[in-house]
Amino acid sequence: IEEFLKKHAASRLAGEAGERLLRLRLSESPGDRRRIVEAVRLFAAGVPENRRAAVLVRLTDQLLASGRPDKYDLAREALDTAAKSAGADPNAVADFQLQARRGLIALRLDDLTTARRNLLSAAFGLPRDRLVNLWLGELYERTGKLHRAWSRYIQSALDRDPPREAFAALDRLNRNPEFRKTFTMQDAEQLLEGRIIEFHPPGRYDPAEAGAAEPVRLVELFTCINAPGTAAPELAFGALREFFESEPVAFVAYHLSSPDADPLTSDAAMTRAAHYKVTTAPAAYFDGRTPDDSEGDERSAARVMATYRRLSMPGGERDRSWRLTGRAALNGDELTGSVVLTRSAGAVGRAASRPASAAAETRPASAPATRPTEPDLRLHVVLCERTVMVPGANKLVLHRCVARALLSPAGGHAISSTDRRRTFPIRVRADEIMKAIEKQLAALEEEQGMPFAARPTYVDLGACSVVVILQDAGSGQVLTAGTFDVKPEAQRPS
């Protein structure tokens, strides 16, 4: 084949012959470097000059991805050959692509100065290239510039054809405790602004416009990041939270591994799903009732938001007999605090006296007296992280009010309808929560038979809220709910 190419370089079969020769030379063991380099030259000569640089860039990528011990040496030879035809590239990007590969080779060989020079030159001409940003992210991470690394990785991950390594790198940084001490999801939101799918309500809740109608106390969403139909519910859930930002409405998103695996699944989510008998996402509950299973992609967000808004304004008189107060403070890696549930004295008296009188009013004179059923009141305490970043099949990157842990017994604290005041302490360490999440993820991976690309096990307690729910376990009705943001210990109210 080599002799044929040397004698008939202009033959219509030269391209096919050059490709065959190079493949054979690369398959030889041990390989002869001189013959392989000659094969590269003959292979390149059989490719039209205006396509030659691009073809040799692809060859370089194949060599770098191989396990050959001489891959860097051969990749350089391919790049040197490509450089002779870079000026003929119709897209005028070949020079930058060659610089990027030279930077990658230097990066792999720990020549970080050369890597930086070549990769920055490549980024000047290819600022949005997924691979250039990925490799620059690696360079910055290795040189300790983690904020810059995160920025480059996210640019790579947001490409239409993102490399898997970009998600792994973001996940690695997002779970790095030292990095997260200086980088929050609020920082991430600012960097991602305008570059990810978002949906915001056109206005805000106005009590004057609502009239007598008051919003519910609690909105709960069961979702799954890897189910495309959950995009609209998640976007609508976030928009509804903005809509009621001036109102004391609590929001919790429970992630389920149904209909597909979800790395944000938690024990809290599964416990609440069992309570509602929810088996698959999406499903939304408003004050524990009116379940809605609206679904859709991001284009359906406005439609689902309209449904959620209607279900959040049920009308009728609100029961104001129960009141929740509380605090949640962060001291180092430990979250401490308490929840206080109180009931008005008049309401307690009515609760004690109402069963007999109410029954007498409603039963016929001849009917025997019956003892009314005592409500099965339960207090649930859920730790929610306000924003968690995990790209999923529903195309969303940021997820809101994610339930990370249950801070009460699985069935909730039992509450008597005659209780006037109960206090429930809160004390949990970050490592305890993260170990529980890691255990849950490991179980899911074993069940699914494959690892998650992202493992969002880090929990930023400083970016969490404690959501408290008083609910009648029998009817599902939520009597009251409250949200308490976690504050640094120094800001704890006296």
Secondary structure, 3 states (H helix, E strand, C coil): CHHHHHHCCCCCCHHHHHHHHHHHHHHCCCCCHHHHHHHHHHHHHCCCHHHHHHHHHHHHHHHHHCCCCCHHHHHHHHHHHHHCCHHHCCCCCHHHHHHHHHHHHHHHCCCHHHHHHHHHHHHHHCCCCHHHHHHHHHHHHHCCCHHHHHHHHHHHHCCCCCCHHHHHHHHHHHCCHHHHCCCCHHHHHHHHCCCCCCCCCCCCCCHHHHCCCCCCCEEEEEECCCCHHHHHHHHHHHHHHHHCCCCCCEEEEEECCCCCCCCCCCHHHHHHHHHHCCCCCCEEEECCEEEECCCCCHHHHHHHHHHHHHHCCCCCCCCCCEEEEEEEEEECCEEEEEEEEEECHHHHHHHHHHHHHHHHHHCCCCCCCCCCCCCCEEEEEEEEEEEEECCCCCCCCEEEEEEEEECCCCCCEEECCCCCEEEEEEEEEHHHHHHHHHHHHHHHHHHHCCCCCCCCCCCCHHHEEEEEEEEECCCCCEEEEEEEECEEHHHCCC
